[in-house]
Amino acid sequence: MMRILHFYFSATGNTKKVAATIDQTLAGLGHKVESFIVGEKTEDLELLDYDMVFAGSGVYQWMPGKPMQALLGRLLKKYVDAGEIKPASPRRPGKKAVVYCTYGGVHTGINEAVPAVKYMAQLFDHLGFDILAEWYIPGAYVSEKLKGFSVGGRLGDIQGRPNAHDLQSLAESVKGILKV
Ligand SMILES: Cc1cc2nc3c(=O)[nH]c(=O)nc-3n(C[C@H](O)[C@H](O)[C@H](O)COP(=O)(O)O)c2cc1C
């Protein structure tokens, strides 16, 4: 059985819904997943202990949330210090990662989420994990101040997203990824 780790950051709850769907789908397929919200017991994550890692965040100023950036920074330092990040980043057979975000895209659409996902993926790629997938899931602007951004931007009307359809489609993607 694969060892699966999942860690994610969610400030307004959208990524948390996505994360719950990922965890439920994995559990439904009989996999055990160790799942953490960034900031809760994520100080000593040992990525190399797992066969597959899922990492996700909401997008804030086209980057992952600050706590996720800080965690990835600490992990990078740990693996650099331990000599685990080598020139040319040789592959580690059997090690796989999936990186995802929820995003609003009001100004430039998916382009303002791509840097966040690429940023998260680089730690895994540097460590030699294969990045199996990058998922971009629309997530409404929830706060009172910004909720007007959920309509009229480049993604159109994203109120209520991620919705049931998004989560159903995500569950199918999770099932697909486990066949790779
Ligand atoms: C302060 C703030 C900044 C945001 N910046 C971006 C951004 O740069 N690009 C983007 O696509 N979405 C942006 N969003 C939208 C969020 O990424 C989106 O609502 C996401 O689903 C939030 O995830 P969470 O609820 O898990 O924190 C921003 C939202 C807030 C509240």
The ligand as a Tripos MOL2 file, in Angstrom:
@<TRIPOS>MOLECULE
LIG
   31    33     1     0     0
SMALL
NO_CHARGES

@<TRIPOS>ATOM
      1 C1         -6.6670   38.7850   -0.2050 C.3       1 LIG1
      2 C2         -6.9590   37.8580   -1.3320 C.ar      1 LIG1
      3 C3         -6.0600   37.8100   -2.4020 C.ar      1 LIG1
      4 C4         -6.3180   36.9660   -3.4840 C.ar      1 LIG1
      5 N1         -5.4300   36.9390   -4.5330 N.ar      1 LIG1
      6 C5         -5.6790   36.1360   -5.5940 C.ar      1 LIG1
      7 C6         -4.7730   36.0940   -6.7100 C.ar      1 LIG1
      8 O1         -3.7350   36.7530   -6.7590 O.2       1 LIG1
      9 N2         -5.0830   35.2910   -7.7490 N.ar      1 LIG1
     10 C7         -6.2030   34.5330   -7.7580 C.ar      1 LIG1
     11 O2         -6.4440   33.8340   -8.7530 O.2       1 LIG1
     12 N3         -7.0840   34.5250   -6.7060 N.ar      1 LIG1
     13 C8         -6.8330   35.2990   -5.6380 C.ar      1 LIG1
     14 N4         -7.6960   35.2900   -4.5630 N.ar      1 LIG1
     15 C9         -8.8410   34.3620   -4.5580 C.3       1 LIG1
     16 C10        -8.5240   33.1120   -3.7460 C.3       1 LIG1
     17 O3         -7.3750   32.4880   -4.2630 O.3       1 LIG1
     18 C11        -9.6820   32.1150   -3.8010 C.3       1 LIG1
     19 O4        -10.8430   32.6670   -3.2420 O.3       1 LIG1
     20 C12        -9.2990   30.8210   -3.0940 C.3       1 LIG1
     21 O5        -10.2710   29.8410   -3.3550 O.3       1 LIG1
     22 C13        -9.1340   31.0080   -1.5880 C.3       1 LIG1
     23 O6         -8.7720   29.7790   -1.0270 O.3       1 LIG1
     24 P1         -9.0060   29.4300    0.5180 P.3       1 LIG1
     25 O7        -10.4770   29.7180    0.8030 O.co2     1 LIG1
     26 O8         -8.6970   28.0040    0.6370 O.co2     1 LIG1
     27 O9         -8.0900   30.2980    1.2930 O.co2     1 LIG1
     28 C14        -7.4650   36.1280   -3.4870 C.ar      1 LIG1
     29 C15        -8.3540   36.1740   -2.3860 C.ar      1 LIG1
     30 C16        -8.1150   37.0130   -1.3250 C.ar      1 LIG1
     31 C17        -9.0730   37.0130   -0.1650 C.3       1 LIG1
@<TRIPOS>BOND
     1     1     2 1
     2     2     3 ar
     3     2    30 ar
     4     3     4 ar
     5     4     5 ar
     6     4    28 ar
     7     5     6 ar
     8     6     7 ar
     9     6    13 1
    10     7     8 2
    11     7     9 ar
    12     9    10 ar
    13    10    11 2
    14    10    12 ar
    15    12    13 ar
    16    13    14 ar
    17    14    15 1
    18    14    28 ar
    19    15    16 1
    20    16    17 1
    21    16    18 1
    22    18    19 1
    23    18    20 1
    24    20    21 1
    25    20    22 1
    26    22    23 1
    27    23    24 1
    28    24    25 2
    29    24    26 1
    30    24    27 1
    31    28    29 ar
    32    29    30 ar
    33    30    31 1
@<TRIPOS>SUBSTRUCTURE
     1 LIG1         1 GROUP 0 **** ****
